[in-house]
Amino acid sequence: MRKTGMTAQDLINVLTILKANDSTSFSKIQRALKMSISQLEGIIDGLTAMGILYKSSFTSYSLTELTSKPVVSDGVRKAFEDIITNRGIYLSEELLQKVSTPFIPLMTHEYKNAPVKVMIVGQETLGMEDAFSTIVSVDDYINESIESFNKFNFGEDLRNSHFWYAFDEVVKYFNLPSRRHAYWTNLHKFQLIENDGDSVSISKLPSKDIMTMIHMQRELFLAEIKDTKPDIIIYFTGGQTWVLDHYLNNGKKLAVKAIDERSHLGIIQTEFLHCPIAICTDHPGRRGYTQAIVDHRANLLKYAADKFYASESARV
């Protein structure tokens, strides 16, 4: 935490207010305790980094029980341990230096208790700066990833991000209280750490290396679905959707029902891992975004929501 003249009693006072309310604004805490902005920011930053606190809206915070911090699920941890431990077998020395350390997705307490389990899948990670070869301890890396995940907090500071805007659309369609009530992951957990100013997407690798990366991550992706047991999977994967053929269908093309002229995207009809509803649409950050693409996403989200709630009504 920042050095702000904070006392143990200050910390207790902040936690007491948070415990008494489901969600409390920064200004309300500040007024109640008559703290300076810098002092309260220091406490909030520290609690957030430790996973005790999370930002539940643009200006408000909620308390997370210590027993309900985000976790790496058992199957995902096992898959990551295999990838990291055997990276020298999966990848050449050149690739180990070229690709980044992996993004490790976590399952939040809010997702576990959400009324509808929604998995949102992006294309790939961004912002990883270290080479895959630099990881020394699997446990240490996972612990560091948990801390980074808590600090990032589902892109709370990325106000102009197309991806997180679309993420919020999903949250709204399924009446979820916050982004943390969904499970967020990516098709690719790796990126290139540098590419001479060009894109750092692993799609820029030679085809043989791309397939190596896909095969290495297949069991990990399957473990995510098995562990999280989503009711609905929303793939914001656009031109990378073909990767799912290899993750989910042994390299055979998935059956996708189009809802408009975007014939390669739509409702995934190939059944897998008992997830009843899966849709794929463009990545929100793609170039050349048009109203037709926005409408395509909205129509697919409406389809998924309608189908889920219809199935829930049939069970009653």
Secondary structure, DSSP 8 states (H G I E B T S, - for coil): ---S---HHHHHHHHHHHHHSSSEEHHHHHHHHT--HHHHHHHHHHHHHTTSEEE-SSSEEEE--GGG--B--HHHHHHHHHHHHTHHHHS-HHHHHHBB------B-HHHHT-SS-EEEEEEE-----SBGGG---HHHHHHHHHHHHHHHTTTTT-TT-HHHHHHHHHHHHTT-SSGGGSEEEEEES--BS--TTS---GGGS-HHHHHHHHHHHHHHHHHHHHHH--SEEEEE-GGGTTHHHHHHSTTS---EE-SSS-TTSEEE-S--TT--EEEEE--TT-TT--HHHHHHHHHHHHHHHHHHHHHHHHH-
